[in-house]
Amino acid sequence: MTKQIDPCTLVLFGASGNLSRIKLMPGLFRLDAAGRLPDHMVILSVGRGEVSLDAWRADVKSMLDAKFKNGYDQAVFERFIARNHYHANPPTDPDAFNKMKAKLSDEKTFPQNLAYFLSVRPTDFAPVVEQLSAVGLLDESKYWRRVLIEKPFGTDLPSAQDLQARLTKHLKESQIYRIDHYLGKSAVQNIMLTRFTNAILEPLWNNAHIDHVQITNNETLGVGDRTTFYDATGALRDMFQSHLLQTLALVAMEQPKDLTPESIRTEKIKLLESIRPIDVSNLNKQAFRAQYAAGRVCASDGHGENVAGYLEELKRDGVESSNTETYAAVKLFIDNPRWKGVPFYVRTAKRMHEGNTAIAIRFKKAPMLLKDDQHHNWLIINIQPRECIKMEFESKIPGLDIATRTLSVDGPQRQKDDETIDSYETLMLNLMEGDPSQYLHINEVEAQWRLVDPIVKAWAQDKGPVHQYRAGNRDPEESKVIFESEDQFWRYSIELGGDQH
Ligand SMILES: NC(=O)c1ccc[n+]([C@@H]2O[C@H](COP(=O)([O-])OP(=O)(O)OC[C@H]3O[C@@H](n4cnc5c(N)ncnc54)[C@H](OP(=O)(O)O)[C@@H]3O)[C@@H](O)[C@H]2O)c1
């Protein structure tokens, strides 16, 4: 469904930054090439430094050249580059935002519906909004004004609430678009559609039939040169707090009454708020953390590569010790009738043997067991690297004996010639369309921090040595402490036979 986009100006703060160079500018270009930007759509990039219009357009061209190494359509380029403008907003100039307002008041050049994309440091989110408000650039009496807030939205519940309080002095909830770029991924959006557009799944989607659910995001990469950022953040806050809990919400929520943003968010909020709070007095049975030690991983060229451990990488950058986790596995329960008693194991780790994002659902034992260790049925929704849905069944081995083997029905979600859309393209389009369904409501953000904060706090207070796992290996054996039953195990690669630990 193509939605109508009003003529608008996208005001891009931080347009010279890394995110903009790699994702935002190329994404906007691709939207233009796909005919998804209205004729009257202009991009005003805002930065601290003085840059001439020609120099800025040359810089935008360099971003596109770097991204599209095989070239691009010249006619689209001419159209796209003409949309691009630049405004310098030096932090030392007290009048900077008034000057920006004066520039934007040129209605012939700048459509007056304004979407602000704050691709700046999180400490700058509230100050930018306050200054926009002070000069009247958030006033919606004649045109809409929307503000996209990059992640993270706070670093814990109190800081998220502080940020929210500062923003809502100037903005209504309907004007705030809090990003979690996972929600822009087609494969993540497919979770909800797969559940609710197939009659065969819904009857099974409950505690009568499902044994447990695993939500996994594993990477082969380490922290790279982001040691300072990562050490202050950790796996729980980096991946679990938003991306993985949002994935869980889509897997477990009730069916929304329709596909409007309000209905979808209502069900996600209800679900997130019904996750049972972690009992920190029993944390060791519900959550496990670890750090990668030196080891050997599979590099992108397919060859093995020796890599340093996390603590060694920190030492190299002058940090003597740390108990920040690079591996986190948490067991969650949802206190509602559908999910009572079903554990959700949510894990994320760096430097694992494989990179994989997946939802793996194990069904309960079959009514007829031909052998004690008969394979359970699994449904796997794989998000990366391969988008597919896979179901595993038992099936008779042809021959004289009564015996079964596991049959795997594998449906690639992505087919030849399907569009590949980056999540930022979807999300920027949604911002201009005024569709917040793939953005986070403040109640979701708060529910997520409420769940995660006690674990982060308990782990920060526990100064004992953190378990070390060898880079390139599978989950540490000790992580199994969170399993509810002895026959549960971490599910790996979507290939059959790659599943057992
Ligand atoms: N959703 C995600 O997965 C994801 C991924 C990456 C980043 N992010 C978020 O996106 C935002 C931008 O990330 P980025 O990697 O593009 O950041 P970046 O490259 O460090 O900087 C973005 C812009 O901020 C301005 N800036 C940098 N240092 C500044 C300073 N000391 N004072 C004032 N302005 C400064 C610069 O613009 P000027 O010099 O032109 O003013 C720069 O272009 C951040 O909030 C980040 O957390 C999110």
Ligand as a Chemical Component Dictionary entry (heavy atoms), coordinates in Angstrom:
data_LIG
# 
_chem_comp.id                   LIG 
_chem_comp.type                 NON-POLYMER 
_chem_comp.pdbx_formal_charge   0 
_chem_comp.three_letter_code    LIG 
# 
loop_
_chem_comp_atom.comp_id 
_chem_comp_atom.atom_id 
_chem_comp_atom.alt_atom_id 
_chem_comp_atom.type_symbol 
_chem_comp_atom.charge 
_chem_comp_atom.model_Cartn_x 
_chem_comp_atom.model_Cartn_y 
_chem_comp_atom.model_Cartn_z 
_chem_comp_atom.pdbx_ordinal 
LIG N1  N1  N 0  19.903 3.147  15.146 1  
LIG C1  C1  C 0  21.155 2.720  15.108 2  
LIG O1  O1  O 0  21.448 1.551  14.984 3  
LIG C2  C2  C 0  22.244 3.702  15.154 4  
LIG C3  C3  C 0  23.451 3.414  14.549 5  
LIG C4  C4  C 0  24.413 4.372  14.589 6  
LIG C5  C5  C 0  24.156 5.564  15.228 7  
LIG N2  N2  N 1  22.977 5.794  15.843 8  
LIG C6  C6  C 0  22.685 7.050  16.512 9  
LIG O2  O2  O 0  22.616 8.040  15.488 10 
LIG C7  C7  C 0  23.153 9.279  15.935 11 
LIG C8  C8  C 0  24.244 9.714  14.988 12 
LIG O3  O3  O 0  25.250 8.734  14.925 13 
LIG P1  P1  P 0  26.578 8.941  14.054 14 
LIG O4  O4  O 0  27.330 7.684  14.157 15 
LIG O5  O5  O -1 26.240 9.487  12.715 16 
LIG O6  O6  O 0  27.295 10.065 14.918 17 
LIG P2  P2  P 0  28.567 10.946 14.552 18 
LIG O7  O7  O 0  29.137 10.576 13.253 19 
LIG O8  O8  O 0  29.482 10.906 15.732 20 
LIG O9  O9  O 0  27.980 12.439 14.579 21 
LIG C9  C9  C 0  26.798 12.891 14.018 22 
LIG C10 C10 C 0  26.903 14.384 13.891 23 
LIG O10 O10 O 0  26.873 15.021 15.152 24 
LIG C11 C11 C 0  27.661 16.219 15.076 25 
LIG N3  N3  N 0  28.645 16.179 16.166 26 
LIG C12 C12 C 0  29.654 15.292 16.320 27 
LIG N4  N4  N 0  30.377 15.581 17.425 28 
LIG C13 C13 C 0  29.791 16.660 17.973 29 
LIG C14 C14 C 0  30.063 17.450 19.103 30 
LIG N5  N5  N 0  31.109 17.211 19.896 31 
LIG N6  N6  N 0  29.238 18.492 19.356 32 
LIG C15 C15 C 0  28.174 18.746 18.576 33 
LIG N7  N7  N 0  27.891 18.058 17.474 34 
LIG C16 C16 C 0  28.680 17.027 17.181 35 
LIG C17 C17 C 0  28.372 16.239 13.755 36 
LIG O11 O11 O 0  27.728 17.150 12.901 37 
LIG P3  P3  P 0  28.293 18.590 12.543 38 
LIG O12 O12 O 0  29.736 18.623 12.872 39 
LIG O13 O13 O 0  28.007 18.770 11.113 40 
LIG O14 O14 O 0  27.485 19.491 13.402 41 
LIG C18 C18 C 0  28.163 14.847 13.219 42 
LIG O15 O15 O 0  27.940 14.838 11.855 43 
LIG C19 C19 C 0  23.583 9.028  17.377 44 
LIG O16 O16 O 0  22.538 9.396  18.242 45 
LIG C20 C20 C 0  23.757 7.523  17.458 46 
LIG O17 O17 O 0  23.537 7.042  18.774 47 
LIG C21 C21 C 0  22.019 4.879  15.785 48 
# 
loop_
_chem_comp_bond.comp_id 
_chem_comp_bond.atom_id_1 
_chem_comp_bond.atom_id_2 
_chem_comp_bond.value_order 
_chem_comp_bond.pdbx_ordinal 
LIG N1  C1  SING 1  
LIG C1  O1  DOUB 2  
LIG C1  C2  SING 3  
LIG C2  C3  SING 4  
LIG C2  C21 DOUB 5  
LIG C3  C4  DOUB 6  
LIG C4  C5  SING 7  
LIG C5  N2  DOUB 8  
LIG N2  C6  SING 9  
LIG N2  C21 SING 10 
LIG C6  O2  SING 11 
LIG C6  C20 SING 12 
LIG O2  C7  SING 13 
LIG C7  C8  SING 14 
LIG C7  C19 SING 15 
LIG C8  O3  SING 16 
LIG O3  P1  SING 17 
LIG P1  O4  DOUB 18 
LIG P1  O5  SING 19 
LIG P1  O6  SING 20 
LIG O6  P2  SING 21 
LIG P2  O7  DOUB 22 
LIG P2  O8  SING 23 
LIG P2  O9  SING 24 
LIG O9  C9  SING 25 
LIG C9  C10 SING 26 
LIG C10 O10 SING 27 
LIG C10 C18 SING 28 
LIG O10 C11 SING 29 
LIG C11 N3  SING 30 
LIG C11 C17 SING 31 
LIG N3  C12 SING 32 
LIG N3  C16 SING 33 
LIG C12 N4  DOUB 34 
LIG N4  C13 SING 35 
LIG C13 C14 SING 36 
LIG C13 C16 DOUB 37 
LIG C14 N5  SING 38 
LIG C14 N6  DOUB 39 
LIG N6  C15 SING 40 
LIG C15 N7  DOUB 41 
LIG N7  C16 SING 42 
LIG C17 O11 SING 43 
LIG C17 C18 SING 44 
LIG O11 P3  SING 45 
LIG P3  O12 DOUB 46 
LIG P3  O13 SING 47 
LIG P3  O14 SING 48 
LIG C18 O15 SING 49 
LIG C19 O16 SING 50 
LIG C19 C20 SING 51 
LIG C20 O17 SING 52 
# 
